Every structure is written in C-alpha cells, then in structure tokens.
C-alpha cells in the first residue's frame, strides 16, 4: 500500500484549481472497483490515503498528465 496524499498535494500546488476533482472524476470507475471512496475533502485534510500500487500509479500518471510535468515529492 502507498500513500497517495503527497501526490494530490503536489498536484494542488502545481496544477489548476480543480485538478483534484478532474483526477477523481476521471478515475471514478477504478476507485469504485477498488472499493475506495476519496473526496476532495479527504485530500484537503491531508490524512494518509493508502492505495494499492497499481491504483497509486494510475493516479500519479494522471496527475502528471494534468499538471504537465513529472511528479516530485519535494513540495
């Protein structure tokens, strides 16, 4: 399991205002299949959100696509 919260925080800091909503909407079917419920409020609270590596990587890649640069964990 990997904590996706830092990726979302990075996307917020480097992307446009509704980036979290865009990511969650695009991956809604994947999240439903994985039985994961993530809301923008969960991300704003900054609590750890543990995901399987496959889903973590999908979110990371989509965040990179929307931001337009590779993810870095340096906030």
mmCIF file as gemmi writes it, N, C-alpha and C atoms, coordinates in Angstrom:
data_model
loop_
_atom_site.group_PDB
_atom_site.id
_atom_site.type_symbol
_atom_site.label_atom_id
_atom_site.label_alt_id
_atom_site.label_comp_id
_atom_site.label_asym_id
_atom_site.label_entity_id
_atom_site.label_seq_id
_atom_site.pdbx_PDB_ins_code
_atom_site.Cartn_x
_atom_site.Cartn_y
_atom_site.Cartn_z
_atom_site.occupancy
_atom_site.B_iso_or_equiv
_atom_site.pdbx_formal_charge
_atom_site.auth_seq_id
_atom_site.auth_asym_id
_atom_site.pdbx_PDB_model_num
ATOM 1 N N . UNK Axp A 1 ? 0.845 -1.188 0 1 0 ? 1 A 1
ATOM 2 C CA . UNK Axp A 1 ? 0 0 0 1 0 ? 1 A 1
ATOM 3 C C . UNK Axp A 1 ? 0.891 1.252 0 1 0 ? 1 A 1
ATOM 4 N N . UNK Axp A 2 ? 0.416 2.245 -0.72 1 0 ? 2 A 1
ATOM 5 C CA . UNK Axp A 2 ? 1.17 3.502 -0.803 1 0 ? 2 A 1
ATOM 6 C C . UNK Axp A 2 ? 0.238 4.673 -0.517 1 0 ? 2 A 1
ATOM 7 N N . UNK Axp A 3 ? 0.775 5.672 0.142 1 0 ? 3 A 1
ATOM 8 C CA . UNK Axp A 3 ? 0.017 6.861 0.498 1 0 ? 3 A 1
ATOM 9 C C . UNK Axp A 3 ? -0.036 7.81 -0.701 1 0 ? 3 A 1
ATOM 10 N N . UNK Axp A 4 ? -1.237 8.065 -1.22 1 0 ? 4 A 1
ATOM 11 C CA . UNK Axp A 4 ? -1.404 8.917 -2.392 1 0 ? 4 A 1
ATOM 12 C C . UNK Axp A 4 ? -1.51 10.402 -2.037 1 0 ? 4 A 1
ATOM 13 N N . UNK Axp A 5 ? -1.687 10.73 -0.77 1 0 ? 5 A 1
ATOM 14 C CA . UNK Axp A 5 ? -1.885 12.12 -0.357 1 0 ? 5 A 1
ATOM 15 C C . UNK Axp A 5 ? -0.783 13.06 -0.849 1 0 ? 5 A 1
ATOM 16 N N . UNK Axp A 6 ? 0.512 12.701 -0.761 1 0 ? 6 A 1
ATOM 17 C CA . UNK Axp A 6 ? 1.542 13.612 -1.268 1 0 ? 6 A 1
ATOM 18 C C . UNK Axp A 6 ? 1.411 13.905 -2.772 1 0 ? 6 A 1
ATOM 19 N N . UNK Axp A 7 ? 0.952 12.94 -3.543 1 0 ? 7 A 1
ATOM 20 C CA . UNK Axp A 7 ? 0.761 13.166 -4.981 1 0 ? 7 A 1
ATOM 21 C C . UNK Axp A 7 ? -0.347 14.189 -5.198 1 0 ? 7 A 1
ATOM 22 N N . UNK Axp A 8 ? -1.453 14.035 -4.459 1 0 ? 8 A 1
ATOM 23 C CA . UNK Axp A 8 ? -2.53 15.007 -4.58 1 0 ? 8 A 1
ATOM 24 C C . UNK Axp A 8 ? -2.078 16.395 -4.134 1 0 ? 8 A 1
ATOM 25 N N . UNK Axp A 9 ? -1.322 16.485 -3.043 1 0 ? 9 A 1
ATOM 26 C CA . UNK Axp A 9 ? -0.828 17.784 -2.576 1 0 ? 9 A 1
ATOM 27 C C . UNK Axp A 9 ? 0.09 18.429 -3.621 1 0 ? 9 A 1
ATOM 28 N N . UNK Axp A 10 ? 0.935 17.615 -4.24 1 0 ? 10 A 1
ATOM 29 C CA . UNK Axp A 10 ? 1.806 18.104 -5.306 1 0 ? 10 A 1
ATOM 30 C C . UNK Axp A 10 ? 0.968 18.641 -6.467 1 0 ? 10 A 1
ATOM 31 N N . UNK Axp A 11 ? -0.08 17.896 -6.852 1 0 ? 11 A 1
ATOM 32 C CA . UNK Axp A 11 ? -0.945 18.32 -7.951 1 0 ? 11 A 1
ATOM 33 C C . UNK Axp A 11 ? -1.638 19.647 -7.622 1 0 ? 11 A 1
ATOM 34 N N . UNK Axp A 12 ? -2.095 19.784 -6.388 1 0 ? 12 A 1
ATOM 35 C CA . UNK Axp A 12 ? -2.73 21.037 -5.967 1 0 ? 12 A 1
ATOM 36 C C . UNK Axp A 12 ? -1.744 22.188 -6.082 1 0 ? 12 A 1
ATOM 37 N N . UNK Axp A 13 ? -0.519 21.975 -5.634 1 0 ? 13 A 1
ATOM 38 C CA . UNK Axp A 13 ? 0.497 23.032 -5.639 1 0 ? 13 A 1
ATOM 39 C C . UNK Axp A 13 ? 0.998 23.391 -7.031 1 0 ? 13 A 1
ATOM 40 N N . UNK Axp A 14 ? 0.871 22.464 -7.985 1 0 ? 14 A 1
ATOM 41 C CA . UNK Axp A 14 ? 1.444 22.685 -9.311 1 0 ? 14 A 1
ATOM 42 C C . UNK Axp A 14 ? 0.427 22.72 -10.446 1 0 ? 14 A 1
ATOM 43 N N . UNK Axp A 15 ? -0.827 22.409 -10.152 1 0 ? 15 A 1
ATOM 44 C CA . UNK Axp A 15 ? -1.837 22.34 -11.197 1 0 ? 15 A 1
ATOM 45 C C . UNK Axp A 15 ? -2.887 23.428 -11.064 1 0 ? 15 A 1
ATOM 46 N N . UNK Axp A 16 ? -3.934 23.284 -11.865 1 0 ? 16 A 1
ATOM 47 C CA . UNK Axp A 16 ? -5.019 24.265 -11.845 1 0 ? 16 A 1
ATOM 48 C C . UNK Axp A 16 ? -5.973 23.994 -10.677 1 0 ? 16 A 1
ATOM 49 N N . UNK Axp A 17 ? -6.912 24.898 -10.475 1 0 ? 17 A 1
ATOM 50 C CA . UNK Axp A 17 ? -7.715 24.887 -9.253 1 0 ? 17 A 1
ATOM 51 C C . UNK Axp A 17 ? -8.582 23.643 -9.058 1 0 ? 17 A 1
ATOM 52 N N . UNK Axp A 18 ? -9.085 23.044 -10.09 1 0 ? 18 A 1
ATOM 53 C CA . UNK Axp A 18 ? -9.993 21.896 -9.958 1 0 ? 18 A 1
ATOM 54 C C . UNK Axp A 18 ? -9.309 20.574 -10.308 1 0 ? 18 A 1
ATOM 55 N N . UNK Axp A 19 ? -8.003 20.514 -10.159 1 0 ? 19 A 1
ATOM 56 C CA . UNK Axp A 19 ? -7.268 19.319 -10.58 1 0 ? 19 A 1
ATOM 57 C C . UNK Axp A 19 ? -7.684 18.065 -9.806 1 0 ? 19 A 1
ATOM 58 N N . UNK Axp A 20 ? -7.945 18.191 -8.534 1 0 ? 20 A 1
ATOM 59 C CA . UNK Axp A 20 ? -8.334 17.023 -7.735 1 0 ? 20 A 1
ATOM 60 C C . UNK Axp A 20 ? -9.661 16.471 -8.23 1 0 ? 20 A 1
ATOM 61 N N . UNK Axp A 21 ? -10.617 17.35 -8.469 1 0 ? 21 A 1
ATOM 62 C CA . UNK Axp A 21 ? -11.907 16.908 -8.983 1 0 ? 21 A 1
ATOM 63 C C . UNK Axp A 21 ? -11.747 16.212 -10.337 1 0 ? 21 A 1
ATOM 64 N N . UNK Axp A 22 ? -10.889 16.764 -11.197 1 0 ? 22 A 1
ATOM 65 C CA . UNK Axp A 22 ? -10.652 16.158 -12.511 1 0 ? 22 A 1
ATOM 66 C C . UNK Axp A 22 ? -10.061 14.763 -12.386 1 0 ? 22 A 1
ATOM 67 N N . UNK Axp A 23 ? -9.09 14.599 -11.49 1 0 ? 23 A 1
ATOM 68 C CA . UNK Axp A 23 ? -8.463 13.289 -11.29 1 0 ? 23 A 1
ATOM 69 C C . UNK Axp A 23 ? -9.487 12.296 -10.75 1 0 ? 23 A 1
ATOM 70 N N . UNK Axp A 24 ? -10.226 12.69 -9.718 1 0 ? 24 A 1
ATOM 71 C CA . UNK Axp A 24 ? -11.192 11.787 -9.11 1 0 ? 24 A 1
ATOM 72 C C . UNK Axp A 24 ? -12.295 11.406 -10.088 1 0 ? 24 A 1
ATOM 73 N N . UNK Axp A 25 ? -12.758 12.35 -10.887 1 0 ? 25 A 1
ATOM 74 C CA . UNK Axp A 25 ? -13.8 12.064 -11.863 1 0 ? 25 A 1
ATOM 75 C C . UNK Axp A 25 ? -13.293 11.102 -12.939 1 0 ? 25 A 1
ATOM 76 N N . UNK Axp A 26 ? -12.104 11.352 -13.437 1 0 ? 26 A 1
ATOM 77 C CA . UNK Axp A 26 ? -11.535 10.505 -14.493 1 0 ? 26 A 1
ATOM 78 C C . UNK Axp A 26 ? -11.325 9.07 -14 1 0 ? 26 A 1
ATOM 79 N N . UNK Axp A 27 ? -10.931 8.91 -12.745 1 0 ? 27 A 1
ATOM 80 C CA . UNK Axp A 27 ? -10.638 7.576 -12.214 1 0 ? 27 A 1
ATOM 81 C C . UNK Axp A 27 ? -11.76 7.013 -11.345 1 0 ? 27 A 1
ATOM 82 N N . UNK Axp A 28 ? -12.934 7.624 -11.397 1 0 ? 28 A 1
ATOM 83 C CA . UNK Axp A 28 ? -14.059 7.142 -10.584 1 0 ? 28 A 1
ATOM 84 C C . UNK Axp A 28 ? -14.343 5.657 -10.784 1 0 ? 28 A 1
ATOM 85 N N . UNK Axp A 29 ? -14.386 5.152 -12.02 1 0 ? 29 A 1
ATOM 86 C CA . UNK Axp A 29 ? -14.644 3.714 -12.178 1 0 ? 29 A 1
ATOM 87 C C . UNK Axp A 29 ? -13.583 2.837 -11.502 1 0 ? 29 A 1
ATOM 88 N N . UNK Axp A 30 ? -12.325 3.245 -11.59 1 0 ? 30 A 1
ATOM 89 C CA . UNK Axp A 30 ? -11.232 2.497 -10.952 1 0 ? 30 A 1
ATOM 90 C C . UNK Axp A 30 ? -11.384 2.518 -9.431 1 0 ? 30 A 1
ATOM 91 N N . UNK Axp A 31 ? -11.718 3.675 -8.89 1 0 ? 31 A 1
ATOM 92 C CA . UNK Axp A 31 ? -11.884 3.805 -7.444 1 0 ? 31 A 1
ATOM 93 C C . UNK Axp A 31 ? -13.064 2.975 -6.951 1 0 ? 31 A 1
ATOM 94 N N . UNK Axp A 32 ? -14.143 2.963 -7.714 1 0 ? 32 A 1
ATOM 95 C CA . UNK Axp A 32 ? -15.317 2.171 -7.34 1 0 ? 32 A 1
ATOM 96 C C . UNK Axp A 32 ? -14.971 0.68 -7.349 1 0 ? 32 A 1
ATOM 97 N N . UNK Axp A 33 ? -14.283 0.235 -8.401 1 0 ? 33 A 1
ATOM 98 C CA . UNK Axp A 33 ? -13.894 -1.177 -8.475 1 0 ? 33 A 1
ATOM 99 C C . UNK Axp A 33 ? -12.992 -1.572 -7.311 1 0 ? 33 A 1
ATOM 100 N N . UNK Axp A 34 ? -12.142 -0.641 -6.873 1 0 ? 34 A 1
ATOM 101 C CA . UNK Axp A 34 ? -11.229 -0.92 -5.757 1 0 ? 34 A 1
ATOM 102 C C . UNK Axp A 34 ? -11.898 -0.692 -4.398 1 0 ? 34 A 1
ATOM 103 N N . UNK Axp A 35 ? -13.167 -0.297 -4.425 1 0 ? 35 A 1
ATOM 104 C CA . UNK Axp A 35 ? -13.929 -0.023 -3.205 1 0 ? 35 A 1
ATOM 105 C C . UNK Axp A 35 ? -13.259 1.071 -2.366 1 0 ? 35 A 1
ATOM 106 N N . UNK Axp A 36 ? -12.777 2.115 -3.054 1 0 ? 36 A 1
ATOM 107 C CA . UNK Axp A 36 ? -12.141 3.255 -2.392 1 0 ? 36 A 1
ATOM 108 C C . UNK Axp A 36 ? -13.009 4.483 -2.574 1 0 ? 36 A 1
ATOM 109 N N . UNK Axp A 37 ? -13.286 5.161 -1.493 1 0 ? 37 A 1
ATOM 110 C CA . UNK Axp A 37 ? -14.064 6.388 -1.536 1 0 ? 37 A 1
ATOM 111 C C . UNK Axp A 37 ? -13.148 7.532 -1.119 1 0 ? 37 A 1
ATOM 112 N N . UNK Axp A 38 ? -12.813 8.362 -2.087 1 0 ? 38 A 1
ATOM 113 C CA . UNK Axp A 38 ? -11.938 9.508 -1.833 1 0 ? 38 A 1
ATOM 114 C C . UNK Axp A 38 ? -12.677 10.756 -2.283 1 0 ? 38 A 1
ATOM 115 N N . UNK Axp A 39 ? -12.719 11.754 -1.416 1 0 ? 39 A 1
ATOM 116 C CA . UNK Axp A 39 ? -13.361 13.022 -1.765 1 0 ? 39 A 1
ATOM 117 C C . UNK Axp A 39 ? -12.304 14.13 -1.721 1 0 ? 39 A 1
ATOM 118 N N . UNK Axp A 40 ? -12.592 15.255 -2.363 1 0 ? 40 A 1
ATOM 119 C CA . UNK Axp A 40 ? -11.667 16.387 -2.241 1 0 ? 40 A 1
ATOM 120 C C . UNK Axp A 40 ? -11.434 16.788 -0.783 1 0 ? 40 A 1
ATOM 121 N N . UNK Axp A 41 ? -12.463 16.64 0.052 1 0 ? 41 A 1
ATOM 122 C CA . UNK Axp A 41 ? -12.317 16.959 1.474 1 0 ? 41 A 1
ATOM 123 C C . UNK Axp A 41 ? -11.313 16.062 2.168 1 0 ? 41 A 1
ATOM 124 N N . UNK Axp A 42 ? -11.302 14.776 1.804 1 0 ? 42 A 1
ATOM 125 C CA . UNK Axp A 42 ? -10.313 13.853 2.369 1 0 ? 42 A 1
ATOM 126 C C . UNK Axp A 42 ? -8.902 14.331 2.047 1 0 ? 42 A 1
ATOM 127 N N . UNK Axp A 43 ? -8.715 14.782 0.834 1 0 ? 43 A 1
ATOM 128 C CA . UNK Axp A 43 ? -7.392 15.228 0.384 1 0 ? 43 A 1
ATOM 129 C C . UNK Axp A 43 ? -7.014 16.535 1.077 1 0 ? 43 A 1
ATOM 130 N N . UNK Axp A 44 ? -7.973 17.458 1.177 1 0 ? 44 A 1
ATOM 131 C CA . UNK Axp A 44 ? -7.699 18.743 1.834 1 0 ? 44 A 1
ATOM 132 C C . UNK Axp A 44 ? -7.292 18.571 3.29 1 0 ? 44 A 1
ATOM 133 N N . UNK Axp A 45 ? -7.853 17.571 3.961 1 0 ? 45 A 1
ATOM 134 C CA . UNK Axp A 45 ? -7.492 17.318 5.364 1 0 ? 45 A 1
ATOM 135 C C . UNK Axp A 45 ? -6.069 16.782 5.492 1 0 ? 45 A 1
ATOM 136 N N . UNK Axp A 46 ? -5.504 16.281 4.406 1 0 ? 46 A 1
ATOM 137 C CA . UNK Axp A 46 ? -4.12 15.82 4.411 1 0 ? 46 A 1
ATOM 138 C C . UNK Axp A 46 ? -3.888 14.496 5.102 1 0 ? 46 A 1
ATOM 139 N N . UNK Axp A 47 ? -4.956 13.776 5.392 1 0 ? 47 A 1
ATOM 140 C CA . UNK Axp A 47 ? -4.799 12.475 6.046 1 0 ? 47 A 1
ATOM 141 C C . UNK Axp A 47 ? -4.244 11.456 5.044 1 0 ? 47 A 1
ATOM 142 N N . UNK Axp A 48 ? -3.475 10.496 5.508 1 0 ? 48 A 1
ATOM 143 C CA . UNK Axp A 48 ? -2.946 9.467 4.599 1 0 ? 48 A 1
ATOM 144 C C . UNK Axp A 48 ? -4.085 8.678 3.947 1 0 ? 48 A 1
ATOM 145 N N . UNK Axp A 49 ? -3.934 8.449 2.654 1 0 ? 49 A 1
ATOM 146 C CA . UNK Axp A 49 ? -4.883 7.641 1.892 1 0 ? 49 A 1
ATOM 147 C C . UNK Axp A 49 ? -4.075 6.523 1.244 1 0 ? 49 A 1
ATOM 148 N N . UNK Axp A 50 ? -4.196 5.34 1.803 1 0 ? 50 A 1
ATOM 149 C CA . UNK Axp A 50 ? -3.416 4.198 1.356 1 0 ? 50 A 1
ATOM 150 C C . UNK Axp A 50 ? -4.112 3.475 0.199 1 0 ? 50 A 1
ATOM 151 N N . UNK Axp A 51 ? -3.365 3.28 -0.889 1 0 ? 51 A 1
ATOM 152 C CA . UNK Axp A 51 ? -3.888 2.605 -2.076 1 0 ? 51 A 1
ATOM 153 C C . UNK Axp A 51 ? -2.931 1.511 -2.529 1 0 ? 51 A 1
ATOM 154 N N . UNK Axp A 52 ? -3.476 0.558 -3.273 1 0 ? 52 A 1
ATOM 155 C CA . UNK Axp A 52 ? -2.652 -0.474 -3.875 1 0 ? 52 A 1
ATOM 156 C C . UNK Axp A 52 ? -1.718 0.193 -4.893 1 0 ? 52 A 1
ATOM 157 N N . UNK Axp A 53 ? -0.534 -0.366 -5.116 1 0 ? 53 A 1
ATOM 158 C CA . UNK Axp A 53 ? 0.427 0.254 -6.034 1 0 ? 53 A 1
ATOM 159 C C . UNK Axp A 53 ? -0.13 0.526 -7.436 1 0 ? 53 A 1
ATOM 160 N N . UNK Axp A 54 ? -0.961 -0.364 -7.961 1 0 ? 54 A 1
ATOM 161 C CA . UNK Axp A 54 ? -1.494 -0.159 -9.31 1 0 ? 54 A 1
ATOM 162 C C . UNK Axp A 54 ? -2.364 1.099 -9.379 1 0 ? 54 A 1
ATOM 163 N N . UNK Axp A 55 ? -3.247 1.277 -8.408 1 0 ? 55 A 1
ATOM 164 C CA . UNK Axp A 55 ? -4.107 2.453 -8.389 1 0 ? 55 A 1
ATOM 165 C C . UNK Axp A 55 ? -3.297 3.71 -8.073 1 0 ? 55 A 1
ATOM 166 N N . UNK Axp A 56 ? -2.34 3.608 -7.184 1 0 ? 56 A 1
ATOM 167 C CA . UNK Axp A 56 ? -1.435 4.721 -6.883 1 0 ? 56 A 1
ATOM 168 C C . UNK Axp A 56 ? -0.773 5.204 -8.171 1 0 ? 56 A 1
ATOM 169 N N . UNK Axp A 57 ? -0.24 4.273 -8.95 1 0 ? 57 A 1
ATOM 170 C CA . UNK Axp A 57 ? 0.458 4.642 -10.192 1 0 ? 57 A 1
ATOM 171 C C . UNK Axp A 57 ? -0.476 5.277 -11.21 1 0 ? 57 A 1
ATOM 172 N N . UNK Axp A 58 ? -1.706 4.805 -11.304 1 0 ? 58 A 1
ATOM 173 C CA . UNK Axp A 58 ? -2.666 5.402 -12.237 1 0 ? 58 A 1
ATOM 174 C C . UNK Axp A 58 ? -2.959 6.846 -11.855 1 0 ? 58 A 1
ATOM 175 N N . UNK Axp A 59 ? -3.165 7.086 -10.571 1 0 ? 59 A 1
ATOM 176 C CA . UNK Axp A 59 ? -3.428 8.454 -10.12 1 0 ? 59 A 1
ATOM 177 C C . UNK Axp A 59 ? -2.203 9.334 -10.349 1 0 ? 59 A 1
ATOM 178 N N . UNK Axp A 60 ? -1.039 8.823 -10.036 1 0 ? 60 A 1
ATOM 179 C CA . UNK Axp A 60 ? 0.2 9.589 -10.231 1 0 ? 60 A 1
ATOM 180 C C . UNK Axp A 60 ? 0.391 9.964 -11.697 1 0 ? 60 A 1
ATOM 181 N N . UNK Axp A 61 ? 0.196 9.005 -12.593 1 0 ? 61 A 1
ATOM 182 C CA . UNK Axp A 61 ? 0.357 9.276 -14.027 1 0 ? 61 A 1
ATOM 183 C C . UNK Axp A 61 ? -0.663 10.296 -14.523 1 0 ? 61 A 1
ATOM 184 N N . UNK Axp A 62 ? -1.885 10.203 -14.055 1 0 ? 62 A 1
ATOM 185 C CA . UNK Axp A 62 ? -2.91 11.156 -14.467 1 0 ? 62 A 1
ATOM 186 C C . UNK Axp A 62 ? -2.598 12.549 -13.914 1 0 ? 62 A 1
ATOM 187 N N . UNK Axp A 63 ? -2.141 12.619 -12.683 1 0 ? 63 A 1
ATOM 188 C CA . UNK Axp A 63 ? -1.754 13.908 -12.101 1 0 ? 63 A 1
ATOM 189 C C . UNK Axp A 63 ? -0.622 14.533 -12.912 1 0 ? 63 A 1
ATOM 190 N N . UNK Axp A 64 ? 0.358 13.727 -13.283 1 0 ? 64 A 1
ATOM 191 C CA . UNK Axp A 64 ? 1.468 14.229 -14.101 1 0 ? 64 A 1
ATOM 192 C C . UNK Axp A 64 ? 0.965 14.74 -15.449 1 0 ? 64 A 1
ATOM 193 N N . UNK Axp A 65 ? 0.032 14.008 -16.038 1 0 ? 65 A 1
ATOM 194 C CA . UNK Axp A 65 ? -0.538 14.427 -17.325 1 0 ? 65 A 1
ATOM 195 C C . UNK Axp A 65 ? -1.26 15.769 -17.185 1 0 ? 65 A 1
ATOM 196 N N . UNK Axp A 66 ? -2.078 15.918 -16.15 1 0 ? 66 A 1
ATOM 197 C CA . UNK Axp A 66 ? -2.836 17.15 -15.955 1 0 ? 66 A 1
ATOM 198 C C . UNK Axp A 66 ? -1.943 18.326 -15.565 1 0 ? 66 A 1
ATOM 199 N N . UNK Axp A 67 ? -0.918 18.077 -14.774 1 0 ? 67 A 1
ATOM 200 C CA . UNK Axp A 67 ? -0.002 19.148 -14.354 1 0 ? 67 A 1
ATOM 201 C C . UNK Axp A 67 ? 0.961 19.509 -15.485 1 0 ? 67 A 1
ATOM 202 N N . UNK Axp A 68 ? 1.356 18.515 -16.27 1 0 ? 68 A 1
ATOM 203 C CA . UNK Axp A 68 ? 2.255 18.759 -17.38 1 0 ? 68 A 1
ATOM 204 C C . UNK Axp A 68 ? 3.722 18.648 -17.031 1 0 ? 68 A 1
ATOM 205 N N . UNK Axp A 69 ? 4.015 17.955 -15.942 1 0 ? 69 A 1
ATOM 206 C CA . UNK Axp A 69 ? 5.414 17.719 -15.54 1 0 ? 69 A 1
ATOM 207 C C . UNK Axp A 69 ? 5.477 16.484 -14.671 1 0 ? 69 A 1
ATOM 208 N N . UNK Axp A 70 ? 6.666 15.892 -14.543 1 0 ? 70 A 1
ATOM 209 C CA . UNK Axp A 70 ? 6.79 14.694 -13.708 1 0 ? 70 A 1
ATOM 210 C C . UNK Axp A 70 ? 6.596 15.016 -12.222 1 0 ? 70 A 1
ATOM 211 N N . UNK Axp A 71 ? 6.029 14.049 -11.517 1 0 ? 71 A 1
ATOM 212 C CA . UNK Axp A 71 ? 5.829 14.195 -10.069 1 0 ? 71 A 1
ATOM 213 C C . UNK Axp A 71 ? 7.169 14.181 -9.355 1 0 ? 71 A 1
ATOM 214 N N . UNK Axp A 72 ? 7.269 15.065 -8.398 1 0 ? 72 A 1
ATOM 215 C CA . UNK Axp A 72 ? 8.402 15.076 -7.483 1 0 ? 72 A 1
ATOM 216 C C . UNK Axp A 72 ? 7.844 15.177 -6.083 1 0 ? 72 A 1
ATOM 217 N N . UNK Axp A 73 ? 8.429 14.462 -5.14 1 0 ? 73 A 1
ATOM 218 C CA . UNK Axp A 73 ? 7.902 14.506 -3.78 1 0 ? 73 A 1
ATOM 219 C C . UNK Axp A 73 ? 8.416 15.7 -2.988 1 0 ? 73 A 1
ATOM 220 N N . UNK Axp A 74 ? 9.142 16.578 -3.647 1 0 ? 74 A 1
ATOM 221 C CA . UNK Axp A 74 ? 9.613 17.8 -2.977 1 0 ? 74 A 1
ATOM 222 C C . UNK Axp A 74 ? 8.531 18.856 -3.103 1 0 ? 74 A 1
ATOM 223 N N . UNK Axp A 75 ? 7.876 19.157 -1.977 1 0 ? 75 A 1
ATOM 224 C CA . UNK Axp A 75 ? 6.79 20.14 -2.01 1 0 ? 75 A 1
ATOM 225 C C . UNK Axp A 75 ? 7.334 21.517 -1.876 1 0 ? 75 A 1
